[in-house]
Structures are given as C-alpha cells and as structure tokens.
Amino acid sequence: MQKLCYYAQAWYCALYDGSPLFSDEIQAWVHGPVIPSIYPVYAGYKWSTIPKADFDASALDEKLTDVLDAVYNTYGELSGG
C-alpha cells in the first residue's frame, strides 16, 4: 500500500506539472518508500490483505481518480516485495 501511494504521488507530479497529490513526507526505508503519517494505520496488517475501504469515491476529482485507477491497474496486483 505504501508503494502504491508512492507511485500515485510520482505519477500525479509527473502528469500535473510537479503538483503533489499529497503533502505528507515520503521516507526511504529499508523495504521501500514509507509515508510515516499513515504507517501506523496499516502496519498491523503486515503481509495480509488490507480490507477495501468503504467511502464515496464520487467526492474525488477526475484527475485524482484517473491517476489512482492507472496506478492500481499497473501495480495493484503485484506483491509488495
């Protein structure tokens, strides 16, 4: 999940003139990129599947959903390793 967030940030910046998707810091940890502010929320899942969130995606703008869909379709089925 952390890597998907990292790729979403990179794609968004690349597609939209360097504008960041989010302002949180991304750190380089031993096993890959980590966003410390969300790490404790998902750390307990370890290598288990993270359950799908229940939220209204219609509140997101089209640029954001396009990037998130593209990143997930490209990398979502890959392992985190």
N, C-alpha and C positions, 0 to 999 in steps of 0.2 A: 504494500500500500504506500509506503514511504517513497519507493522508487516511482510509482505511478504519479504521485504528487510532484516529484522532482521533474519527471518528463512533461507533465502538464505545464509546469512553470516554464520550462525551457521552450516548449512549443509555443506557448502564448507569447512569450517575449520575442521569439523569432518571427512570429506571424504579425504581431501588432506593435512594431517599431520599438521594441525594448520595454514596453509597458508590462510590469509584472502582474501576474494573476493574483498573487497574494504577497503581503509584506513580511511574512514570517521568515526568519533566518533558516537557511538550509546549511547543515554542517556535514562535513565528510567524516563519517565514522568508518570503522574497520570493515563492516559488511555493506557499506554503501551510504547513500545520502539519507540524512535524518532531519526532520523538522522537529526540534525539541519541544515545541509547544503542543504538538499532537502525539508525541511518542508515548506519554503515559496513558493516554486514552486507549491505545491499541496494543500496547506492549504485552498484555496478558494473553493475547491470542497466540503469541509465539509463531508456530508454523501452522496453526489451524486456520480454517477459513473464517474470514470476518463476515458476520451476517450482513445482509443487504440492509441499508438504512431505509427507513420509511419517511420520505419527505416529498414535498411537491416540487418537482423539477421545473414546472412551468414558471416559477418565480425567477429562474435564471435567464440571463440574456442569451441571444442566439450565438454570439461569438464564443461565449464560455461553453455552452453545450456542444458546439461544433468541435472545440478543442478537446474537451473531456471525452466525447464519443470517439474521436480519432485516436487519442492516446490509448483508451481502453481497447478499442478494436485492434490496435497494433501490438500492444504489450500485455493486455489483460489476462490472456491465457498462459503466459509464460510464468515459470516459477520465479520466486524472489532471489534464487541463488545465482 
